[in-house]
Amino acid sequence: MPVTAKAFIALAMTGLGLGVFQAIASIILAGRADDPAGFGSLVAWVGPLREFALGIILAGIALALVTIGDVLRFQFGRVRQLARTSG
């Protein structure tokens, strides 16, 4: 398995975990909206966490596309090699 494929899996799982954590934290914060001081400071961290999680997921998708390109390049080279030697 290529290293980029392994990194894709790790990044996708990390991004998904952070996204789920952010959603759960938002639900919990909605229940604590009566404390303005604590609510404001926590929202300042939980809000941008969604964008960070999305960035990690998109970085993983970019690595998946790199992996697909590498595999297609290898397969094309192999088919070309077989066509030259079998003719």
N, C-alpha and C positions, 0 to 999 in steps of 0.2 A: 504494500500500500504506500503510495507516495506521501512524503512528509506534508505536502500542502493539503492532502485529503485528511490527514490526521489533525492538522491545525484547523481545518474547516469544522470538523466535528467538535473540537474543543471550543472554538469561538461561538458556534451556533448554540451549544449547550449553555455556555456562560451567558450569552446574550439573552437566551430564553429564560434562564433562571433569574437574571436581573429584572427582566420584564415582569415576570410573575411576582417577584419581590416588590417591585414598584407598585403593581396593582393592589397587592394585599396591603401594603403600607398606606396607599391612598384611601382604601376602604376603612382602615383603622383610624386614620387621621380624620376622616369625615365624622366619625363618632366622637372625636375629641375637639370639635370645632368651638366648644364653649370656653376653652382656655386660649385666649388670643396670643399670649407671649410664646407659649410652647408650640402652638399651631403654626405661627408664622415662621419660626426657625426651622421646624421640620419640613414645611412645604418648600422652603428654599433648597433643601437637599433632595426631596423626593421628586419634585418636578423635573429637574434636569436629568435625573437617573433614567427616565424613559428615553430621552434622546441618546444618552450614552449606550444604553442597551441596544437601541436600534443601530447605532454606529458599529457596535461589535458584531451584530448579526450581518450587517452589510459587508463588513470586512471578511467575515466567513464566506459569504456568497462570492465575493471577489476571488478568494482562494479556491473555491469550488470551480469557478470558471477557468482559472489557471490550470487546475488539475485536468479538466476536460480538454483544454487545448493541448496539454502535454500528452495525454492518452491518444488523442486523435492524430497528433504529429507522429507518435510512435507507430500507430497502426498504419498510417499512410506510408511511412517509410518501409514498414515490413511488407505491405502488399506490393509496393514498388520493387522491393528486393526479390520477392517471390516471382513477380512477373518477368524480371530480367533473367533469373536463373532457370526458370521452367521453359522458356521459349527456345 
